[in-house]
Amino acid sequence: MTRVAAIDCGTNSIRLLVADVHPETGELVDLDRRMTIVRLGQGVDRTGRLAPEALQRTFAACREYAEIIKKYGAERLRFVATSASRDAENRDDFVRGVLDILGVEPEVITGDQEAEFSFTGATRELTGRADLTTPYLVVDIGGGSTEFVVGEEHVRAARSVDVGCVRMTERHLVRDGKVSDPPGEEQIAAIRADIEAALDLAEQTVPLREAHTLVGLAGSVTTVSAIAQELPEYDSARIHHSRISHDRVREITEWLLRSTHAERAGIPSMHPGRVDVIGAGALVLLAIMERIGAEEVVVSEHDILDGIAFKVAEEAESGKAGH
């Protein structure tokens, strides 16, 4: 086993995984897995820049993560940054800050790399299960973008499109600096139109409807699972590999889009940083299920972080073998 650390910094959250990994068997044992909502992408759609306060929140999380990595003595660390930091004019400030705190440069990866990591992380454990047939469609619904990946053992086709829970909320649900509570029919229709256009775009390169098993990743999907199971608190073990029917996803999405901030905040499994953006995120999931005719979604807690960890461990092993 090789002890590695992986950090994934997205538009809405930054996440850390410290794990012991056996790259050959696909075994991965969590030592520490955590998420901090930092909203790095706050306002980036509008200004094209990372806000100073968003950078400060992100750097504070990095300092906390540096302590944890040191405590466990991980051999290697890889820091991957996605959508928001890819688009921002002042991304050099972000790169410098991370390098100072963690001693590694954040790799601003392409959509294709993001897809390969997500696919590996989400499907490595599903291989060989008799009740799930390939091809898989892995969908990673993030804050700023959604990744679609179709494949069997490896990625056959992938596409990243600019619809995510934060981007859709900021674009369509914010009025006079506040999130509409609850949104009006016209606002929901506008989000739906954006999602449908994004799905059309994804289908130009990814055969979405060929998939036999839909695998859903990231906070919007895992939160919908927690709500579907009526969990008294967020419970990764019960969420991982849970299955939610299309009808249940539709019920939950309709309720989230009709509810008030206080009602959503009252859900025991809801992360406070997700209360205002979960409606848009659930709507992305529902639209995907309807587009491909999926009867259910298999929810995975293992995603891009696990894919990064597998890759780091493989590189560490091949490095040792090369000496």
GIWOHU-V787819 format. One line per field, one symbol per residue. phi: phi as a letter, one per 20 degrees, with the letter a starting at -180 (. if undefined). psi: psi as a letter, one per 40 degrees, with the letter a starting at -180 (. if undefined). burial: b if it has 9 or more other C-alpha atoms within 8 Angstrom, else e. A space follows every 10 residues. Layout:
phi: ???
psi: ???
burial: ???
//
This chain:
phi: .decccccdd fdcccccdbe cdffenecdf dbcbccedlg egmffeemce fgffffffff fffffgffff gemffbccdd ddhfffeefe ffffffffff edmcefeeef gffgffffff ffdgeegnff ecdefededd eefdbcddcd adecfebbbd cecbffffff fddeclmcfg befegfffff fgfffffffg ffffcdfgff feceddcngf ffffffffel ffbfcgfeff mfccfgffff gffffgfeee gfffffffee fgfdgedfgf ffffffffff femfebceec eebggffffg ffffffffff ffe
psi: ihhiihhhha ddihihhhih hgddeehhhh dhhiihhefd eheddddeih iddddddddd dddddddddd defhdihhhh iaddedeidf eddddddddd deeihhhhii dddddddddd ddedeehehd ehiiiihhhh haddihhhhh icdihdiihh ifhidddddd ddehhfeihh giiidddddd dddddddddd ddedehgdee idhhhhiidd ddddddddef heihgddddh eihhiddddd ddddddeeii dddddehdeh hdeedeeddd dddddddddd defhdihhhh ehbddddddd dddddddddd de.
burial: ebbbbbbbbb bbbbbbbbbb bbbeebeeeb eebeeeebbb bbbbeeebbb beebbebbbe bbbebbeebe eeebebbbbb bbbbbbebee beebbbbbbe bbebbbebbe bbebbbbbbb bbeeeeeeee eebbbbbbbb bbbbbbbbbb bbeebebbbb bbbbbbbbbb ebbbeeeebb ebbeeebbeb bbebbbebbe bbbebbbbee bbbbbbbbeb bbbbbbbbee beebbeeebb bbbbbbebbb ebbeebbebe beebbeebbb eeeebbbbbb bbbbbbbbbe ebebebbbbb bbbbbbbbbb ebbbebbeee eee
//
